[in-house]
Amino acid sequence: VRPMHMAESMSSAYCDPVLIKDGTMCQLYRVSRAGKYFIIKTAKGESGVYADLIRREYELSIALSHPYIVSVFTFEEVTPVGAGIVMEYIDGYTLTEFLAQNPSGKLRRRAVDQLLDAVAYLHKKGIVHNDLKPDNILISRVDNTLKIIDFGLSDKDAYFLYKGLGFTPKYASPELLSHQQTDCRSDIYSLGLIARDIFGKRYIRVWKKASSEQRGRRYANVEQMKRALTTGRNIA
């Protein structure tokens, strides 16, 4: 029989790491601790740039608290997979996988409403996500709750040095592609393209306005986009 302090130490350690995503800049591992799953996000390889991004992502996201944004708990220097961010594990699908199941119109609208609520919260915090795309949006298998993940390219200040390293061009705004300064309308451009994926021909005027190539023609904020979705006039 082990002394109590030894048993507590062993049960609190992260164990059984499983690589679930091998990205360009980072790796995600599912680990267990005291019978519960967590995700540890680590920098890939020995790059100091990637390690800086991981540390910055933690500093940016640790203060966030929203039901539709993945929860971040701590930054651990020593884990079975190296230094990294410890965050909530979500048993779910990517948005692309969710849509492949042909969900009902009610579930599609619910996903968009939750996504807009989460992004509006970020913008009120002064944060631009800069990498909104289906792969960074998860839908829980249990109750279809949406969660935004991955804040590695998010901005809360004039920090543009590493933006070109990892965003997805298909969903990136023209200003992000040209490495110009971004604001909340950059995220709104991405939201327009995501709404197109979710709604198809429904709400066509809304998602076309949101994803206008000209920044000044887009909605000025998420609240304007939410109001447009509420009015029947914008349904094709």
C-alpha positions as CSV (number, residue, x, y, z in Angstrom):
1,V,0.0,0.0,0.0
2,R,1.5,3.4,-1.1
3,P,1.5,6.3,1.4
4,M,-1.3,8.7,0.8
5,H,0.9,11.5,-0.5
6,M,2.4,9.2,-3.1
7,A,-1.0,8.1,-4.3
8,E,-2.2,11.7,-4.6
9,S,1.0,12.6,-6.6
10,M,0.5,9.7,-9.0
11,S,-3.2,10.4,-9.6
12,S,-2.5,14.1,-10.3
13,A,0.0,13.5,-13.0
14,Y,-0.9,13.6,-16.7
15,C,-0.5,10.2,-18.4
16,D,-1.4,8.1,-21.4
17,P,-0.7,10.8,-24.1
18,V,-2.3,10.3,-27.5
19,L,-1.4,12.5,-30.4
20,I,-4.7,13.8,-32.0
21,K,-3.4,16.6,-34.2
22,D,0.0,17.2,-35.8
23,G,-0.1,20.7,-37.2
24,T,2.5,22.9,-38.8
25,M,3.3,24.9,-35.6
26,C,1.9,22.8,-32.8
27,Q,0.8,19.3,-31.7
28,L,-2.3,18.4,-29.6
29,Y,-2.2,15.5,-27.2
30,R,-5.1,14.0,-25.3
31,V,-3.9,13.1,-21.8
32,S,-5.7,11.7,-18.7
33,R,-5.4,12.9,-15.1
34,A,-7.3,11.6,-12.2
35,G,-9.7,9.8,-14.5
36,K,-10.5,12.8,-16.7
37,Y,-9.3,13.8,-20.2
38,F,-7.5,17.0,-21.0
39,I,-5.7,18.5,-24.1
40,I,-2.1,19.6,-24.0
41,K,-1.0,21.9,-26.8
42,T,2.7,22.0,-27.4
43,A,5.0,23.8,-29.9
44,K,6.2,21.6,-32.7
45,G,10.0,20.9,-32.9
46,E,12.6,23.1,-31.5
47,S,11.4,26.4,-33.0
48,G,11.6,29.3,-30.6
49,V,9.1,31.2,-32.7
50,Y,6.5,28.4,-32.2
51,A,7.2,28.2,-28.5
52,D,6.7,32.0,-28.2
53,L,3.3,31.6,-30.0
54,I,2.2,28.9,-27.7
55,R,3.1,31.0,-24.6
56,R,1.4,34.0,-26.1
57,E,-1.7,32.0,-26.9
58,Y,-1.9,30.9,-23.2
59,E,-1.5,34.5,-22.0
60,L,-4.2,35.7,-24.3
61,S,-6.8,32.9,-23.7
62,I,-6.4,32.2,-20.0
63,A,-8.6,35.2,-19.1
64,L,-11.4,34.1,-21.4
65,S,-14.6,32.5,-19.9
66,H,-17.4,31.8,-22.3
67,P,-19.6,28.7,-22.8
68,Y,-18.8,28.6,-26.5
69,I,-15.0,29.0,-26.2
70,V,-12.6,26.2,-25.2
71,S,-11.5,26.6,-21.6
72,V,-7.8,27.0,-20.8
73,F,-6.6,25.9,-17.4
74,T,-2.8,26.3,-17.0
75,F,0.6,26.3,-18.7
76,E,2.7,23.4,-17.6
77,E,6.5,23.3,-18.1
78,V,6.8,19.6,-17.4
79,T,4.3,17.1,-18.9
80,P,4.8,13.7,-20.7
81,V,4.8,15.7,-24.0
82,G,6.8,18.7,-23.0
83,A,5.8,22.3,-22.1
84,G,2.4,23.3,-23.2
85,I,-1.1,24.7,-22.6
86,V,-3.5,22.5,-20.6
87,M,-7.1,22.9,-21.8
88,E,-10.5,21.5,-21.9
89,Y,-11.0,18.2,-23.9
90,I,-14.0,18.3,-26.1
91,D,-15.4,15.0,-27.5
92,G,-16.9,16.4,-30.7
93,Y,-16.8,16.9,-34.4
94,T,-15.2,19.7,-36.5
95,L,-17.8,21.9,-38.1
96,T,-17.1,20.2,-41.5
97,E,-17.7,16.8,-40.0
98,F,-20.9,18.1,-38.3
99,L,-22.3,19.5,-41.6
100,A,-21.5,16.2,-43.4
101,Q,-24.1,14.6,-41.2
102,N,-26.7,16.9,-42.8
103,P,-28.0,18.5,-39.5
104,S,-31.4,20.1,-39.3
105,G,-32.0,23.7,-40.1
106,K,-32.6,24.3,-36.4
107,L,-29.2,22.8,-35.4
108,R,-27.5,24.9,-38.2
109,R,-29.0,28.1,-36.9
110,R,-28.2,27.2,-33.3
111,A,-24.5,26.7,-34.3
112,V,-24.4,30.0,-36.0
113,D,-26.0,31.8,-33.1
114,Q,-23.5,30.3,-30.7
115,L,-20.6,31.1,-33.0
116,L,-21.6,34.8,-33.3
117,D,-22.1,35.0,-29.5
118,A,-18.6,33.7,-28.9
119,V,-17.0,36.0,-31.5
120,A,-18.9,39.0,-30.2
121,Y,-17.5,38.2,-26.7
122,L,-14.0,38.1,-28.1
123,H,-14.4,41.4,-29.8
124,K,-15.7,43.0,-26.7
125,K,-12.5,41.8,-25.0
126,G,-10.5,43.5,-27.8
127,I,-9.4,40.2,-29.4
128,V,-9.5,39.4,-33.1
129,H,-9.3,35.7,-33.7
130,N,-7.7,35.9,-37.1
131,D,-8.1,32.2,-37.9
132,L,-11.8,31.4,-37.8
133,K,-12.5,28.3,-40.0
134,P,-14.4,25.0,-39.7
135,D,-11.4,23.1,-38.3
136,N,-11.2,25.6,-35.4
137,I,-14.9,25.1,-34.5
138,L,-16.0,22.0,-32.7
139,I,-19.5,20.7,-32.1
140,S,-19.9,18.5,-29.0
141,R,-21.2,15.0,-29.6
142,V,-23.2,15.1,-26.3
143,D,-25.4,18.2,-26.7
144,N,-24.3,19.9,-30.0
145,T,-22.7,22.8,-28.2
146,L,-20.3,24.8,-30.3
147,K,-16.7,25.6,-29.1
148,I,-14.2,27.9,-30.7
149,I,-10.6,26.6,-30.4
150,D,-7.1,27.7,-31.3
151,F,-6.1,31.3,-30.5
152,G,-2.5,31.0,-31.8
153,L,-2.9,33.8,-34.3
154,S,-5.2,36.1,-32.3
155,D,-4.5,39.7,-31.7
156,K,-5.0,42.0,-28.7
157,D,-2.5,44.5,-29.7
158,A,-0.4,45.5,-32.7
159,Y,1.2,42.1,-32.9
160,F,1.4,41.1,-36.6
161,L,4.8,39.4,-36.9
162,Y,3.7,35.8,-37.0
163,K,0.4,36.1,-38.8
164,G,1.6,34.6,-42.0
165,L,2.7,31.4,-40.4
166,G,-0.5,29.5,-40.0
167,F,-3.8,31.0,-41.0
168,T,-6.0,29.2,-43.7
169,P,-6.1,31.3,-46.9
170,K,-9.6,30.0,-47.9
171,Y,-11.2,31.7,-44.9
172,A,-8.8,34.6,-44.4
173,S,-9.8,38.2,-45.1
174,P,-8.1,40.1,-47.9
175,E,-6.3,42.4,-45.4
176,L,-5.0,39.3,-43.5
177,L,-3.7,37.8,-46.7
178,S,-1.9,41.0,-47.6
179,H,-0.5,41.3,-44.0
180,Q,-2.3,44.5,-43.2
181,Q,-3.6,45.5,-39.8
182,T,-6.8,43.6,-39.0
183,D,-9.8,44.5,-36.9
184,C,-13.1,42.8,-36.0
185,R,-14.2,43.1,-39.6
186,S,-11.5,40.5,-40.6
187,D,-13.3,38.0,-38.4
188,I,-16.6,39.0,-39.8
189,Y,-15.3,38.2,-43.3
190,S,-14.5,34.7,-42.1
191,L,-17.9,34.4,-40.3
192,G,-19.6,35.2,-43.7
193,L,-17.8,32.3,-45.4
194,I,-18.6,30.0,-42.5
195,A,-22.2,31.0,-42.6
196,R,-22.3,30.3,-46.3
197,D,-21.0,26.7,-45.5
198,I,-23.7,26.3,-42.9
199,F,-26.7,27.9,-44.6
200,G,-26.0,27.4,-48.3
201,K,-28.5,29.6,-50.2
202,R,-30.4,30.7,-47.1
203,Y,-29.5,34.1,-45.6
204,I,-27.5,34.7,-48.8
205,R,-27.6,38.5,-48.5
206,V,-26.3,38.3,-44.9
207,W,-23.3,36.1,-45.6
208,K,-22.4,37.9,-48.9
209,K,-22.4,41.3,-47.1
210,A,-20.3,39.8,-44.3
211,S,-17.7,38.4,-46.7
212,S,-17.4,41.4,-49.0
213,E,-13.9,41.8,-50.3
214,Q,-14.1,45.5,-49.4
215,R,-13.8,45.9,-45.6
216,G,-16.0,49.0,-45.5
217,R,-18.9,47.1,-47.0
218,R,-19.0,44.4,-44.3
219,Y,-21.0,44.6,-41.1
220,A,-19.2,46.9,-38.7
221,N,-19.6,44.4,-35.8
222,V,-21.1,41.1,-35.0
223,E,-24.2,42.6,-33.4
224,Q,-25.2,44.0,-36.9
225,M,-24.8,40.6,-38.4
226,K,-26.9,39.0,-35.7
227,R,-29.7,41.6,-36.3
228,A,-29.6,40.9,-40.0
229,L,-30.0,37.2,-39.4
230,T,-33.0,37.9,-37.2
231,T,-34.9,39.8,-39.9
232,G,-36.8,37.7,-42.5
233,R,-35.9,40.1,-45.2
234,N,-32.4,38.6,-45.6
235,I,-33.6,35.1,-46.3
236,A,-33.2,34.1,-49.9
